[in-house]
């Protein structure tokens, strides 16, 4: 049982150390900027939808 665990850990290390291609700093920065931009656009869309819903509901349920 212990030998299986050790072999599994060795295989995992070998996969990460030798077979995985890691992104360069430029690729990582580009990906981060894409995610940041998409998150900002989605946040703005949700804000606009929320404001519109609030406006419609204030007309339906006047205070």
N, C-alpha and C positions, 0 to 999 in steps of 0.2 A: 504494500500500500504506500509506504513512504517513498519507494523507488519511483512509483508512478507520478507522485507529486513533484519530485525532483526533476524527472524527465519533462514534465509539463512546464515547469518553470524555466528549464533550459531552452525548450522549444520556443516559449514566449520571448525570452531574451534574444534568442537568435533571430526571430522574426522582426523584432523591433530594432535590433542593432544592425542587421545586415540586409534585410529584404524590404524595409520600409523606406519610401522616399519622402523626406521631410521638405516642406515648402521653404523657399528662400525668404529672406526678410522682406523683399519687395513684394512677393506674392502674398505674404501674410498681411502686410500693410494694405495692399489693394483689397484683399478679402474683407478686412476689418472696415475699410471705408465703405464698401458696398453694403455691408450689414448695417453700419451706422446710418447711411443714407436711406436705406429701405425702412429702418426703424423710425426715422424722423418722418418720412412720408406717411407711414401708417399711423403714427401718432397724430399728425395734422389732420388726416382723413377722419380719424375717430373723434378728434376735437370738433371738427366741422359738423359731423353727424350728430354729436351730442348737443351742440349749440342749436342746430336745427330742430332736434327733437324737443329741447327745452322750450324753444319759441312756439312750436306747435302745441305743446302741452299747456303752456301759459294761456294760449287762446282757448283751449278746450276747458281748462279749469282756472278761470280767473280768480285772482286773490282779492 
